[in-house]
C-alpha cells in the first residue's frame, strides 16, 4: 500500500522558510537570479545560489530529514541538469541515512533528474561514517580518501557529481578522485548551494 497520499494529507508540504503550506520551499522564498559558477582545481561546479538566507534554511531542513524540502530543492536545481546527464550523488553516512530514513542528496538528485530527463547512478559509498558537518575548515580540507566507487558502474562513463552544499570543495574533490580511480570521467558537479566564505580556489557569483 502506498502511504504517501495519506502522509501528505496529514503532514502537508510546508515551506522551510515561511511555513506556507504547499511546497517545501515556496515561490516567494525560493532564490531568484542567475546560477553560481564555481571552479575547483579539477571540477566546474554549478549551484542554484549562495548558501545563505532562505536557501540555507531549506538545506538545513533537508539535513534534518524533510522529504518535502528535498523535492522542492530538486525542482529548483533541475534547470542546472543537462538532459541525458548521469548524476552521481555524494552519499551521506549510513548512520544519518538510518536516522532520516532516506539519503537527502540522493532524493534531491532523483527529483531533479526526473524533471531534466537525466538519470541517477548510486556509485559512491563512504568508507567511514565520518561526516563533514560540524568539522572545522582545516579538517574539511584535510579529509581525503573517504569514498569508494563502484568501477562497474562508472568505468568509461562521463558523470556529473551532485551534492547539497559546496563549502571548501574537499568532498567533491574526494568523490571525483574516487570516480576517476574507478575509470569514470568527471569534470562537472552540481550543488544546491555554495558557501561564500573565502576559498582556496576561484569562484564567480553570477547572480
N, C-alpha and C positions, 0 to 999 in steps of 0.2 A: 504493500500500500504506500502511495506517495503522500507523505505527511506535510509536504511543503505548502500546499494551499492553506491547510489548517493553521500551520505555524505563521504564515504571512497574515492570516486573518487575526490571530491572537496577538502576534507581535509584528505589526506592520513596519515596513521600512521607514526609517526616521533619519533625517539629516544629522550627521555627526556634529555639525557646527551650530545650527539654529534650532534643531529638534522638529523642524517641519515634517509632517507625515507625507510619505510618497516615494522618497528616494534616500539612499544612504548619504548622498550629497546633492542638495537641491540646486536648481539652476541659478538661484540668487547667490549661492555660496561657492559654486564651482569657479575655479580660476579662469580668467579670460586673457586673451592676448596670445602672442606667438610662443612657440615652444622654446625650451632652453637647450642650447648646444654646449656640450662639454667634451673636452678632448683629453683622454688619458694617454700615456705613452704608446699604447698599442690598441686602443679602442676609441671609437666615436660613440658618444653617449647622447641620446635624446631624452629629454624629460618634459613633462607637461608644464611644470613651473618650479619655482624655488620652494624649498622646504620651509614654509613659513605660513602664518595665518591659518585660514580655513583648511588648506591642503595638509598642513602639518597635523591639525586636529583630526582630519579624516584618516591619515596614515596611522596615527596612534590608535584610533578606534579599530582599524584593521588589525593591528598587532594585538589588540585585546579580544579579537575573535568575532568581529562584526561582519557577517556574510553580506548584509545589505550594502555595507560600505565597500566591500570587495567588488560587488557587481557595479556599483556606481563608479569606482575608480577604473574598472575595466572599460566602461563606456567612454570616459574622458581620455583614456590612454589609447584607445583603438585607432584614432587618426594618425598616430605615430607608427603604427604597424603596417609594413608593406604587405600587400596581398600576396599570398603564396609563401610568406616567410615561415621559418620554423623557429619558434620561440623556445628557449631553454630557461625555465625559471630557476632562480637561485633558491635552493631548498632551505627550509627552516630546520631547526633541530627536531629530533624525534620527541623530545620532552615537550617542546612547545606545540608540536602537532597533536600530541595526545591531550594536552590541556585545552586547546582551541577546538579540537575535533576536525580540523582541516588545515591545509597549508595555505595561508593567506595569499602569498605571492603567486602560487600556482593557480589559485582560483581567479585572481585578477587577470593573469595571463590567459586563462581559458576564456574568460568573458571578452577580453579584448580581441583574442584570435577569432572567436566566433563571429564578431561583428566585422572584422577586417578581412575575413577569408583566409586566415593563416592557420597553422597547426601548432600544437604544443607537444614538446618532447621532454619527458622527465628523465633526463640523462645524468643528472648530478646527484651525489649523496654527500652528506657531511661525514668526514672521517671521525669527528669528535662532536660532542654536544656543546662545544664552546661557542656560544653565540656572541655576536659583536655588540649587541645592545648593552649599554652600561660600561663599555670599555672606554678608556681614555684614547685620545687621538694617537698618541705614541704606540699604544697597544694595538690599535686597529692597523696602523701602518706596518707594524712588525709581524702581524699574523700572516702566515702563508702555509701552503700545503694542507689546507683544511678540507679540501674537496676531492672526491674521486669521480671519474666519469666513465660511463659505460661505452667502451670503444665500439661495440657492435651497433650502437645507436647513432653515433656521430661520425664514424670514420668516413672520410671523403665527402662529408656533407657540410654545407655552409649553414650556420645557425646564428641566431641573434639572442644574446643574453637578455634576461628580463628580471628586474628587481623592483622593490618598492622605493628605496631611497639610496642615493649615492652620496656618501658622506666624505670619505677620504679616497674612495676608489679601490681600496685594498681588496674588498670582497670580489668585485667584478674582475680585477686583475687575476686573483687567485683562481676564480672559476674559468676564466679564459685560458689560463695556463693548463688547467686540468683537461679542458676540451682539446687544446692543441696537442697535448701529450697523447691523447687518445686518437689522434688522427683527424680531428674535426677542424673546420675553418671558421674562425670568428673574428670579425672586425668591428662589429656594432653591438651596442646594448641599448635597451630601452628601460627607463625607470619612471616611476610616477613623479618623483621629486628629487631635486638635487640641493644639497646644503650650500649656502652662500659664504661659508667661512673660507679663509684663505686655504688654497690647495697647493700641493707640490707639482701641479700640472696646470695647464692653461684652461680657461673656461670663458664662455661668451654668453651672457644673458641677453637673449634676442627679443625680449618682450617689448 
